[in-house]
Amino acid sequence: MQKNQKETDQLITQIIHGIENVKGQDIQILDLRDIENTVCDYFIISNGTSNTHVNAIVNSIQKTVSKTLQEKPWHVEGTDNAEWILMDYVHVVVHVFQRHIREFYDIEGLWGDAKTVKIETIN
């Protein structure tokens, strides 16, 4: 199930499109490849304004990735309360938060050694 970098880049691009399609906020990519003992190669982090918005972001990501790449997440959790939904695409793990939950857990701070790319969006 090894992916090459081109396939991973395509997946990341489609995930970002899915987030942008429903105005997900503050999108960041954390490149974890140079950090030892990580669970994946990349984290993509975003947030929404409510549990409805968080669910809409996740649904948009799933629809966009499935339609363009015919790929489904290996695992999704957190949809019941939609404060923090995790989508596991094996090499890429997506975290979609409500803003206050994102600030509380500070994933970017915990993974401070990662290379970070902030995606500029027009909302």
C-alpha positions as CSV (number, residue, x, y, z in Angstrom):
1,M,0.0,0.0,0.0
2,Q,3.0,2.2,-0.5
3,K,2.2,5.5,-2.2
4,N,4.6,7.5,-4.3
5,Q,5.0,11.2,-3.6
6,K,3.0,12.2,-6.7
7,E,0.0,10.2,-5.5
8,T,0.4,11.7,-2.0
9,D,0.6,15.2,-3.5
10,Q,-2.5,14.6,-5.5
11,L,-4.4,13.4,-2.4
12,I,-3.3,16.5,-0.5
13,T,-4.4,18.8,-3.3
14,Q,-7.8,17.2,-3.4
15,I,-8.2,17.3,0.4
16,I,-7.4,21.1,0.2
17,H,-10.0,21.5,-2.6
18,G,-12.5,19.7,-0.5
19,I,-11.9,22.0,2.5
20,E,-11.9,25.2,0.3
21,N,-15.2,24.2,-1.4
22,V,-17.1,24.7,1.9
23,K,-15.0,27.6,3.2
24,G,-12.9,25.6,5.8
25,Q,-10.7,28.0,7.7
26,D,-7.0,28.3,8.6
27,I,-5.7,25.3,6.6
28,Q,-2.2,24.1,7.4
29,I,-0.1,21.2,6.2
30,L,2.4,19.7,8.6
31,D,5.1,17.7,6.8
32,L,6.1,15.0,9.3
33,R,8.5,13.0,7.0
34,D,11.7,14.2,8.7
35,I,10.4,13.4,12.2
36,E,11.1,9.9,13.6
37,N,8.4,7.5,14.6
38,T,5.4,9.4,13.1
39,V,2.1,7.7,12.3
40,C,1.9,9.3,8.8
41,D,3.7,11.6,6.4
42,Y,1.4,14.6,6.6
43,F,-1.2,16.2,8.8
44,I,-3.7,18.6,7.2
45,I,-5.4,20.7,9.8
46,S,-8.4,23.0,9.3
47,N,-11.3,24.3,11.3
48,G,-15.0,25.2,10.9
49,T,-17.3,27.5,12.7
50,S,-19.7,24.9,14.1
51,N,-20.3,21.2,14.3
52,T,-22.5,21.5,11.1
53,H,-19.6,23.3,9.3
54,V,-17.1,20.7,10.5
55,N,-19.3,17.9,9.2
56,A,-19.7,19.8,5.9
57,I,-15.9,20.1,5.5
58,V,-15.4,16.4,6.2
59,N,-18.2,15.4,3.8
60,S,-16.7,17.7,1.1
61,I,-13.3,16.2,1.5
62,Q,-14.7,12.7,1.2
63,K,-16.7,13.5,-1.9
64,T,-13.9,15.4,-3.6
65,V,-11.3,12.7,-3.0
66,S,-13.6,9.9,-3.9
67,K,-14.8,11.6,-7.1
68,T,-11.3,12.6,-8.4
69,L,-9.0,9.8,-7.0
70,Q,-11.5,7.0,-6.2
71,E,-10.1,6.8,-2.7
72,K,-11.8,6.6,0.6
73,P,-10.4,7.2,4.1
74,W,-9.2,4.2,5.9
75,H,-10.8,5.4,9.1
76,V,-12.9,8.4,10.2
77,E,-13.7,9.2,13.9
78,G,-15.3,12.0,15.8
79,T,-18.4,12.5,13.6
80,D,-20.8,12.1,16.6
81,N,-20.1,15.4,18.2
82,A,-18.1,17.0,15.3
83,E,-15.8,19.0,17.5
84,W,-12.7,17.2,16.2
85,I,-13.0,14.8,13.3
86,L,-10.0,12.8,12.2
87,M,-9.8,11.3,8.7
88,D,-7.1,8.8,8.1
89,Y,-5.9,8.4,4.5
90,V,-2.9,6.3,5.8
91,H,-0.1,8.6,4.6
92,V,-2.2,11.8,5.2
93,V,-4.2,12.4,8.3
94,V,-6.8,15.2,8.2
95,H,-7.9,17.0,11.4
96,V,-11.0,19.1,11.2
97,F,-11.7,21.1,14.4
98,Q,-14.1,23.6,15.8
99,R,-11.8,26.6,16.5
100,H,-11.9,26.4,20.3
101,I,-11.0,22.7,20.3
102,R,-8.2,23.3,17.8
103,E,-6.8,26.1,20.1
104,F,-7.1,23.8,23.2
105,Y,-5.3,20.8,21.7
106,D,-2.7,22.9,19.7
107,I,-1.7,20.1,17.3
108,E,0.6,22.5,15.5
109,G,2.4,23.2,18.8
110,L,2.7,19.6,19.7
111,W,4.3,18.9,16.3
112,G,6.5,22.0,16.3
113,D,9.4,20.3,14.6
114,A,7.3,19.7,11.5
115,K,7.6,21.8,8.4
116,T,4.5,23.8,8.2
117,V,2.7,25.3,5.1
118,K,-0.2,27.7,5.6
119,I,-2.7,27.6,2.7
120,E,-4.0,31.0,1.9
121,T,-7.7,31.0,1.1
122,I,-10.1,33.7,0.0
123,N,-13.2,33.5,2.2
